[in-house]
Amino acid sequence: MTEELVPVGNQTIGELANYHASQNIFIDYHSRLASNTLRRQHADLALFVTYLSLAGVILTVDELMYTPDTWNGITYGLIEGYIRWMLQEGYAIDSVNVRLATIKAYCKIATKAGSISSTDYALIKLVEGYSHAEGRNVDKGREVTRVGDKKAVAVSISKEQALRH
């Protein structure tokens, strides 16, 4: 069954088609992703919801994952602040970079849906994560560089040690 494109007011057929496409844009995006990627993005967006709630913005993860209009008002300044907050909270550089990539991916889709202006999205695209070397420099200047029990560097053993077991 196909959707009917019924004009409302003075809408052109193209405007109407864009509207219908924007209503399903996140569902289409999610259909292309592996289940582990969706799980990780859900967790990434949950942390972003926590950050936004500190500023008095109350949203749900599902709103961010499925409703393009929820992204209206998200700016590069909010995203820059989110990065600083994660660093202050002690998140690892790689975690900060992955979460930034998730936010930028959703901003891209929300822009396509018309919820973020092209100007705002151009500035959002300029928000950068950290290279390995930059991350080391950032970590030198902060007390907590990792949240959780995961180690920053894997434990290595010699071949002899491995053969003993």
Secondary structure, DSSP 8 states (H G I E B T S, - for coil): --------TT--HHHHHHHHHHHTHHHHHHHTS-HHHHHHHHHHHHHHHHHHHHTT----HHHHHH-GGGGTT--HHHHHHHHHHHHHHT--HHHHHHHHHHHHHHHHHHHHTTSS-HHHHHHHHT-----HHHHHHHHHT-S----SS--SS-----HHHHHH-
